Amino acid sequence: MVIGKFVKLDPKVKFYYTLHPSPTIVLVTKCPNGRFNAMPASWNTPVSEEPPTVAVIIDKEAYTFQCLEYHNEATINVPHIGQADIVYALGSTSGRDVDKITKFNIKLEPSETISVPRWSEAIASLEGKVYAKLDVGEVRLYVFEILAVYVKEGLYTQWGWDLTKTSILLHGAGRTFYGVGRMIRAQKVQ
Ligand SMILES: Cc1cc2nc3c(=O)[nH]c(=O)nc-3n(C[C@H](O)[C@H](O)[C@H](O)COP(=O)(O)O)c2cc1C
């Protein structure tokens, strides 16, 4: 691969595409309208191992923001590459206007440690309770303490996902998603 010179970009124009594609999760929350809601978030990251925590960044205009302020638990569900259409649809409508769980036939099942259910068809589901919050600009960053983790049997190894069998869903831009492509292993550091 030939790597050329740097060209300057405007940080106000989609600077974050430099960090995409980004693993997408679907957050299920309990909302003030009495329903559960589901929204994709590709801005997320593990934070610490002890305690186990994950941060998810939520725009304050999303209904999910109101849902998390109403009830401080959520399931962080990991979709697979075959679920791009439904994930995109969940991210293109608001639970403020429609019951997305019914409309998109999202199958839910009870979680172990929290009262918010998990998405049955995800390949993993992490049960989280809000541990910390940080306001930055138009968003609130929620750090969830992870209380339980479930993965679909046969797809997960001690090294993580078995990518010969499945792929997590990476969000590029707009309607563009990727799976995980070739794998390489870095040289050992002496
Ligand atoms: C693949 C994908 C990833 C997204 N990632 C985020 C994100 O990380 N944070 C966010 O606030 N919105 C994100 N969005 C937008 C929300 O999912 C979208 O605004 C959604 O309609 C909010 O739903 P709600 O109003 O029911 O909460 C994403 C959308 C898509 C399609």
The ligand as an SDF file (V2000), in Angstrom:
LIG
                    3D

 31 33  0  0  0  0  0  0  0  0999 V2000
  -26.1320    2.7990   11.9860 C   0  0  0  0  0  0  0  0  0  0  0  0
  -26.5680    3.9930   12.7880 C   0  0  0  0  0  0  0  0  0  0  0  0
  -25.8000    4.4150   13.8480 C   0  0  0  0  0  0  0  0  0  0  0  0
  -26.2100    5.5030   14.6440 C   0  0  0  0  0  0  0  0  0  0  0  0
  -25.4210    5.8780   15.6860 N   0  0  0  0  0  0  0  0  0  0  0  0
  -25.8780    6.8480   16.5320 C   0  0  0  0  0  0  0  0  0  0  0  0
  -25.1410    7.1610   17.7110 C   0  0  0  0  0  0  0  0  0  0  0  0
  -24.0890    6.6000   18.0050 O   0  0  0  0  0  0  0  0  0  0  0  0
  -25.6680    8.1240   18.5380 N   0  0  0  0  0  0  0  0  0  0  0  0
  -26.8390    8.7700   18.2520 C   0  0  0  0  0  0  0  0  0  0  0  0
  -27.2640    9.6310   19.0340 O   0  0  0  0  0  0  0  0  0  0  0  0
  -27.5450    8.4840   17.1270 N   0  0  0  0  0  0  0  0  0  0  0  0
  -27.1020    7.5270   16.2890 C   0  0  0  0  0  0  0  0  0  0  0  0
  -27.8220    7.1970   15.1880 N   0  0  0  0  0  0  0  0  0  0  0  0
  -29.1000    7.8830   14.9420 C   0  0  0  0  0  0  0  0  0  0  0  0
  -30.2440    7.3250   15.8170 C   0  0  0  0  0  0  0  0  0  0  0  0
  -30.2610    5.9150   15.7960 O   0  0  0  0  0  0  0  0  0  0  0  0
  -31.5640    7.8940   15.2800 C   0  0  0  0  0  0  0  0  0  0  0  0
  -31.5820    9.2850   15.5180 O   0  0  0  0  0  0  0  0  0  0  0  0
  -32.7840    7.2120   15.8590 C   0  0  0  0  0  0  0  0  0  0  0  0
  -33.9010    7.5190   15.0410 O   0  0  0  0  0  0  0  0  0  0  0  0
  -33.0940    7.6110   17.2890 C   0  0  0  0  0  0  0  0  0  0  0  0
  -34.1930    6.8640   17.6950 O   0  0  0  0  0  0  0  0  0  0  0  0
  -35.1030    7.2450   18.9420 P   0  0  0  0  0  0  0  0  0  0  0  0
  -35.6250    8.6510   18.6940 O   0  0  0  0  0  0  0  0  0  0  0  0
  -36.1740    6.2120   18.9360 O   0  0  0  0  0  0  0  0  0  0  0  0
  -34.2310    7.2010   20.1540 O   0  0  0  0  0  0  0  0  0  0  0  0
  -27.4150    6.1650   14.3500 C   0  0  0  0  0  0  0  0  0  0  0  0
  -28.1980    5.7410   13.2630 C   0  0  0  0  0  0  0  0  0  0  0  0
  -27.7720    4.6670   12.4820 C   0  0  0  0  0  0  0  0  0  0  0  0
  -28.6100    4.2140   11.3260 C   0  0  0  0  0  0  0  0  0  0  0  0
  1  2  1  0
  2  3  1  0
  2 30  2  0
  3  4  2  0
  4  5  1  0
  4 28  1  0
  5  6  2  0
  6  7  1  0
  6 13  1  0
  7  8  2  0
  7  9  1  0
  9 10  1  0
 10 11  2  0
 10 12  1  0
 12 13  2  0
 13 14  1  0
 14 15  1  0
 14 28  1  0
 15 16  1  0
 16 17  1  0
 16 18  1  0
 18 19  1  0
 18 20  1  0
 20 21  1  0
 20 22  1  0
 22 23  1  0
 23 24  1  0
 24 25  2  0
 24 26  1  0
 24 27  1  0
 28 29  2  0
 29 30  1  0
 30 31  1  0
M  END
$$$$
